[in-house]
Amino acid sequence: MSASLKGFTKNELVGIFKTMATSRRTDEKMLTLLRQGKSFFHIGAAGHEGAQLACAMQMNPKLDWSYPYYRDQTMVMGLGMTTEDLFLGFLAKRDDPGSGGRQLPQHYGKKDLNIVTQSSPTGTQFLQAVGTAMAARHAGNKALVYVSSGEGTTSQGEFHEALNWASREKLPVLFHIEDNGFAISVPKSSQTAEGSVYDMVGGYGNLSRFETDGTDFFESHETFKKAMASIRSGNGPAIVVSNVVRLLPHSSSDDHRKYRNADELTEEQKRDPIEKFRTQCENSGIISPDEFQQIRNEVLQAVDEAAEKAMSAPFPERAEAITHVVNETTLSVKASASPAFGSEIVIVDAINHALHEEMTRNDKMIIYGQDVADGKGGVFTATKGLSTEFGKDRVFNSPLAEASIVGTAVGAAIAGLKPVVEIQFGDYIWTAMMQIRNEVATIRYRSNNHFSCPLVIRTPVGGYIHGGLCHSQSIEGFFMHLPGIHIVYPSNAADAKGLLKYACRCDDPVLFLEHKGMYRQGFAKRPEPDEDYLLPFGQAAVVREGRDLTIITYGLMVYKALEAARQLEKSQGVSIEVIDLRTLSPLDKMTIGKSLQKTSKALVVYEDSLTAGPGAEIAAIIAEEYFEYLDGPVLRVAAKDAPIPFNWDLEDEILPQTEDIRLASERLLEY
């Protein structure tokens, strides 16, 4: 008998076969359990095992990072996940290392193997992998970052954004496209103009391209060896397109017989990578048919035992359902008891100074976005001087792509950096919404607190600047609906500095909203607090004491509320209390309740649209929790439910004005 085959010893070959067979048997066992009602969803790796294991065997999970996709079962097994780990996830058990039973099966994650928590959207992982590669370069640890998907996901824009960013920066990313010919039922011919992902990506500079028969373990192993050698040599990213077969339907919810005929499915079985590997070993004389059968018997027993053990494991307690939405042991820092104050500054300078101080303090903090580097220093100069001071490796311009900015920041944050990124206008944050909603907001929760995403997204918002429909939007109402993200909205320079410095030290994602209409307004000037000043979230400020009515507001509306209060005091002698919320998530309900206990009347003022805006939620909270204090209805003043036009008279008609606040207050005071 031959002592080796293509450089692999018999023991190594036995181990390779055993891992692939274990993955296949795990798929089969899971489908059996699903039919028994023990779980409710499954996506199989059958047909992909050879390419995945060929890659995994050449990675170092203590150094390298992995962003697998839902069909990468054999990949994660090759990295070190156990069969029991996989069944714990499939059965939604408490000890599931990926999510503690919070995610669908085949959504892999394991912190100690650098397998990053995975979610369901196809393609979001690509930009995150690029961000993690940025962090690896920053750390200088020579790590490689693996990221994968099927060929259908290459139709997503974020795939191409990731290729562009990684190629431009020559980052150590290994893109693995597992091409089985079908995106659920849609064939590749309906997905890709060139008919080949390999051809399609040929225009990206610094991207090494490889294509392989993913059903042949030995060919795949050699291909990945070349790709990884290129990456580790500093040549930039590489893409491997593995031509594989999908031997099961897309998922347990799919029936591929509806769109694939019997002859086609029979031909696919002939390319089974496990059977191909077995035949190669038998034909070489290195492993006999009887030995293979013995291995299969051992695998069958081991998988059944792992499944039984997982089935006897406990489920999560019901009380755990609402844990780990945000960091429950978050930074406990109080505002300075008596901070030192300097000269008065405007908001934009307060932001700039806060960033400068935090960059000096934390060498893992990076800043990037569109136009943030010198000499521009941001379109509002909020980042002016920072790239000159800290260098282009820590402060730099990004591509004009909001999903890229946020997606890479996710990966950088996961790998230990502190990204503080700028979206140039809040009006254009929507192309990053998939990353924000399904990734940024859920990483801590879906990973059961194993991973966190401590990034800060800064963006200018608001109107009153004659900016028209797409430079005047108030976006906070959308984001208040996302558990897992802190939302900060300062109204003056001192608060802006203290809140931003706190955000830069927070272990959760923060959306930091800056009203562009207040950046340089004199009324928002304040003496600058010192570099030790931190303003914790969830602490509203009573900016005007009163006894007859409470106005709850934030941002620019604070000043319109104050003006209305002064007018009413002068004209009617009434005393109006004004609360500046400062943060919308968390919301300081205690300060609101304490004020209403005194005034008995509530008016909520906000610049966002009236319907389903932040004030609707605040009004509901007041009605539910402080109803017994009230002597009248909870009223709202907000923007009308229409886009914001460019014409200044029309703009004034849409946005809330001091007169609107005064009239609503007068109505409420009549009760």
Salt bridges, closest charged atoms under 4 A:
ASP27 OD1 - HIS42 NE2 2.96
GLU28 OE1 - ARG25 NH1 3.58
GLU49 OE2 - ARG24 NE 2.69
ASP64 OD2 - ARG232 NH2 2.66
GLU84 OE1 - LYS309 NZ 3.53
ASP85 OD2 - LYS110 NZ 2.71
ASP95 OD1 - ARG94 NE 3.58
GLU169 OE2 - ARG168 NH1 2.64
GLU178 OE1 - HIS48 ND1 2.83
GLU178 OE2 - HIS176 ND1 3.50
ASP179 OD2 - LYS188 NZ 2.79
ASP213 OD1 - ARG271 NH2 3.48
ASP213 OD2 - LYS276 NZ 3.29
ASP254 OD2 - ARG246 NH2 3.83
ASP255 OD1 - ARG257 NE 2.94
GLU264 OE2 - ARG260 NE 3.06
GLU267 OE2 - LYS270 NZ 2.87
GLU268 OE2 - ARG260 NH2 2.68
ASP272 OD2 - ARG24 NH1 2.88
GLU275 OE1 - ARG278 NH2 2.82
GLU275 OE2 - ARG296 NH2 2.69
GLU282 OE2 - ARG278 NH1 2.94
GLU291 OE2 - LYS10 NZ 2.66
ASP304 OD1 - ARG25 NH2 3.27
ASP304 OD1 - LYS29 NZ 3.49
GLU328 OE1 - HIS324 ND1 3.67
GLU357 OE2 - LYS497 NZ 2.74
GLU357 OE1 - LYS501 NZ 2.96
GLU358 OE1 - ARG361 NH1 3.82
GLU358 OE2 - LYS501 NZ 2.71
GLU358 OE2 - ARG505 NH2 3.00
GLU422 OE1 - ARG458 NH1 2.89
GLU439 OE1 - ARG446 NH2 3.05
ASP495 OD1 - ARG582 NH1 3.25
ASP507 OD2 - ARG444 NH2 2.95
ASP508 OD1 - ARG444 NE 2.84
ASP508 OD2 - HIS486 NE2 3.74
GLU514 OE2 - ARG458 NE 2.66
GLU528 OE2 - HIS353 ND1 2.80
GLU528 OE2 - LYS497 NZ 2.82
GLU545 OE1 - LYS598 NZ 3.32
GLU563 OE1 - ARG566 NH2 3.04
GLU569 OE1 - ARG544 NH2 2.64
GLU577 OE1 - LYS598 NZ 2.64
GLU607 OE1 - HIS515 NE2 2.82
GLU625 OE2 - LYS589 NZ 3.22
GLU651 OE1 - HIS466 ND1 2.93
GLU653 OE2 - LYS640 NZ 3.70
GLU659 OE2 - ARG662 NH2 2.47
GLU666 OE2 - ARG662 NH1 2.60
